[in-house]
């Protein structure tokens, strides 16, 4: 498979949650990069939906970084999100 990403991603398997206009939902953040992430969830979100993801810092869900982004693709396992602003990872 060819990686088409402009920004590299790091493996990041952490339990977390994300918020949409539909409420707050549990998820796993499977990878994380400067401009995006893959979110594993049972909830289907169409492309274009805006989400806020809580990224645990130091493995601690209580102290998390809140990142806002847009769903740019989706599949049966979850969705890819692109952040509005780059982050340092």
Secondary structure, 3 states (H helix, E strand, C coil): CCCCCCCCEEEEEEEEEEEECCEEEEEEEEEEECCEEEEECCCCCCCCCEEEEEEEECCEEEEEEEEEEEEEEEECCEEEEEECCCCCC
